[in-house]
Amino acid sequence: MNSLPSPHVTPLRGGPILRWGVLAPGAIAQDFVSTMHRNTDQRVHAVASRSTERAAAFAATHGIPRSYGSYDQLVADPDIDVVYVAAPHSEHRALALLAIAAGKHVLIEKPIALNAAEAIEIADAARSAGVFAMEAMWTRYLPQSDVVAQLLHDGTLGDIKLVAVNLGWQFPYDPTSRGFDPALGGGAMLDAGVYSLWFSQFVLGAPSRVVASGILAPTGVDAQAIATLGFDNAAQSTITTSFLISTPGGASIHGTDASIRYDADFVFPAPFVLSSKAGDLTWRDESGLTGRDGLAWEAVALAQLVSDGRTESPVHSLDDSISLMRTIDEVRSQLGAR
Ligand SMILES: NC(=O)c1ccc[n+]([C@@H]2O[C@H](COP(=O)([O-])OP(=O)(O)OC[C@H]3O[C@@H](n4cnc5c(N)ncnc54)[C@H](OP(=O)(O)O)[C@@H]3O)[C@@H](O)[C@H]2O)c1
């Protein structure tokens, strides 16, 4: 291979435009709305907080026409096409079901829910209502992921035998924070770990065997975990995740003919290297979007899918999210995490 394929992604501008409603204007909502307004034609039409003042302040910052002091009011707004659920994990199920019951399409922050049972409930509700629903696994919509998907599809790597992912984000210990409070869905596995497991699943599908060990925080949630996953086709993956330390965020895929390697930050727009007997080829993101500005890609992808009449993402379906949650359930159960 002399060159890498070009990414096939939904253009950031010029496509169908949805009117978005944002539930829970916290840290990630801030980044999502900023990049969407700066880098795409998508527009947030309303924001809702549990506090009227916080909703109004967020609306003023981002030039959003309507703000509501309750989530129920936003989902009742007939001018909203799609609801973005940006609350802590513990609230995803209830808020997704609220939006779906109001007939809205829904984008739910990762992880889609606290466990597989909740994810199934969301999927069942969305399918019955006929609305679009998707977990915000934004890394899958970055240009780099499409290039990797093409290389996997074309068999460039040969037989894949090993996937290795490490992702630690140091999270200051506070038993009342969403990182460590069991009531808010605390724990590294549900936060950074979902990306590590997603990367493995993206390449190898659902595992047939899981062996995990870890370190629990004083609140009983998992502060660090290592999992070895086995697959029917005799491939393996190793997943490392942590809230105790930060790691570079490397990810690699090793096949009998070639390998793909992200040295760092695979979750974000990042370069990767394809290594084969022919030498190394480096792919670089030339879109100009760096860091969390890359969240814009999932927004335009969703708008296009909705406009096409789809109710699920073909590259990260609700069954994919359920499968991810099943693996997380197994890892957390083996760790004895709350
Ligand atoms: N895609 C990414 O790169 C990325 C990055 C970070 C986080 N996330 C995900 O986004 C979600 C939110 O994370 P975040 O860091 O943005 O959280 P955050 O800032 O702590 O909270 C988000 C907002 O949720 C609302 N909320 C509703 N119920 C709540 C409750 N019981 N306790 C606390 N807040 C509650 C609050 O807004 P109001 O009270 O004003 O309504 C709060 O500001 C998580 O599921 C996380 O996994 C994704």
The ligand as an SDF file (V2000), in Angstrom:
LIG
                    3D

 48 52  0  0  0  0  0  0  0  0999 V2000
  -17.9250   13.1060   24.8080 N   0  0  0  0  0  0  0  0  0  0  0  0
  -17.0020   13.5460   25.6550 C   0  0  0  0  0  0  0  0  0  0  0  0
  -15.8830   13.8830   25.2940 O   0  0  0  0  0  0  0  0  0  0  0  0
  -17.3630   13.6870   27.1090 C   0  0  0  0  0  0  0  0  0  0  0  0
  -16.5390   14.4260   27.9530 C   0  0  0  0  0  0  0  0  0  0  0  0
  -16.9420   14.6120   29.2730 C   0  0  0  0  0  0  0  0  0  0  0  0
  -18.1100   14.0380   29.7340 C   0  0  0  0  0  0  0  0  0  0  0  0
  -18.8750   13.2910   28.8830 N   0  0  0  0  0  0  0  0  0  0  0  0
  -20.1140   12.6800   29.3790 C   0  0  0  0  0  0  0  0  0  0  0  0
  -21.0600   13.7080   29.5810 O   0  0  0  0  0  0  0  0  0  0  0  0
  -21.8390   13.4440   30.7450 C   0  0  0  0  0  0  0  0  0  0  0  0
  -21.7940   14.6600   31.6270 C   0  0  0  0  0  0  0  0  0  0  0  0
  -20.4630   14.9140   32.0270 O   0  0  0  0  0  0  0  0  0  0  0  0
  -20.0090   16.3770   32.5000 P   0  0  0  0  0  0  0  0  0  0  0  0
  -18.5810   16.2900   32.8560 O   0  0  0  0  0  0  0  0  0  0  0  0
  -20.4630   17.3830   31.5330 O   0  0  0  0  0  0  0  0  0  0  0  0
  -20.8590   16.4640   33.8490 O   0  0  0  0  0  0  0  0  0  0  0  0
  -21.1810   17.6870   34.7850 P   0  0  0  0  0  0  0  0  0  0  0  0
  -20.6480   18.9560   34.2320 O   0  0  0  0  0  0  0  0  0  0  0  0
  -20.8110   17.3180   36.1800 O   0  0  0  0  0  0  0  0  0  0  0  0
  -22.7930   17.6500   34.7930 O   0  0  0  0  0  0  0  0  0  0  0  0
  -23.5600   17.9490   33.7060 C   0  0  0  0  0  0  0  0  0  0  0  0
  -24.8810   18.5700   34.1780 C   0  0  0  0  0  0  0  0  0  0  0  0
  -25.8330   17.5660   34.5000 O   0  0  0  0  0  0  0  0  0  0  0  0
  -26.9040   18.1790   35.2160 C   0  0  0  0  0  0  0  0  0  0  0  0
  -27.3950   17.1880   36.1650 N   0  0  0  0  0  0  0  0  0  0  0  0
  -28.5750   16.5420   36.0760 C   0  0  0  0  0  0  0  0  0  0  0  0
  -28.7360   15.6900   37.0740 N   0  0  0  0  0  0  0  0  0  0  0  0
  -27.6430   15.8100   37.8510 C   0  0  0  0  0  0  0  0  0  0  0  0
  -27.2500   15.1770   39.0560 C   0  0  0  0  0  0  0  0  0  0  0  0
  -27.9990   14.2570   39.6620 N   0  0  0  0  0  0  0  0  0  0  0  0
  -26.0680   15.5340   39.5880 N   0  0  0  0  0  0  0  0  0  0  0  0
  -25.2770   16.4440   38.9860 C   0  0  0  0  0  0  0  0  0  0  0  0
  -25.6040   17.0680   37.8290 N   0  0  0  0  0  0  0  0  0  0  0  0
  -26.7810   16.7470   37.2650 C   0  0  0  0  0  0  0  0  0  0  0  0
  -26.3420   19.4540   35.7900 C   0  0  0  0  0  0  0  0  0  0  0  0
  -26.9440   20.5300   35.0840 O   0  0  0  0  0  0  0  0  0  0  0  0
  -28.2630   21.2870   35.5920 P   0  0  0  0  0  0  0  0  0  0  0  0
  -28.4370   20.9820   37.0290 O   0  0  0  0  0  0  0  0  0  0  0  0
  -27.9320   22.7310   35.3260 O   0  0  0  0  0  0  0  0  0  0  0  0
  -29.3830   20.7990   34.7590 O   0  0  0  0  0  0  0  0  0  0  0  0
  -24.8630   19.4000   35.4340 C   0  0  0  0  0  0  0  0  0  0  0  0
  -24.3020   20.6530   35.1780 O   0  0  0  0  0  0  0  0  0  0  0  0
  -21.2840   12.1810   31.3650 C   0  0  0  0  0  0  0  0  0  0  0  0
  -22.1240   11.0970   31.0870 O   0  0  0  0  0  0  0  0  0  0  0  0
  -19.9190   11.9970   30.7120 C   0  0  0  0  0  0  0  0  0  0  0  0
  -19.5780   10.6310   30.5140 O   0  0  0  0  0  0  0  0  0  0  0  0
  -18.5290   13.1290   27.5910 C   0  0  0  0  0  0  0  0  0  0  0  0
  1  2  1  0
  2  3  2  0
  2  4  1  0
  4  5  1  0
  4 48  2  0
  5  6  2  0
  6  7  1  0
  7  8  2  0
  8  9  1  0
  8 48  1  0
  9 10  1  0
  9 46  1  0
 10 11  1  0
 11 12  1  0
 11 44  1  0
 12 13  1  0
 13 14  1  0
 14 15  2  0
 14 16  1  0
 14 17  1  0
 17 18  1  0
 18 19  2  0
 18 20  1  0
 18 21  1  0
 21 22  1  0
 22 23  1  0
 23 24  1  0
 23 42  1  0
 24 25  1  0
 25 26  1  0
 25 36  1  0
 26 27  1  0
 26 35  1  0
 27 28  2  0
 28 29  1  0
 29 30  1  0
 29 35  2  0
 30 31  1  0
 30 32  2  0
 32 33  1  0
 33 34  2  0
 34 35  1  0
 36 37  1  0
 36 42  1  0
 37 38  1  0
 38 39  2  0
 38 40  1  0
 38 41  1  0
 42 43  1  0
 44 45  1  0
 44 46  1  0
 46 47  1  0
M  CHG  2   8   1  16  -1
M  END
$$$$
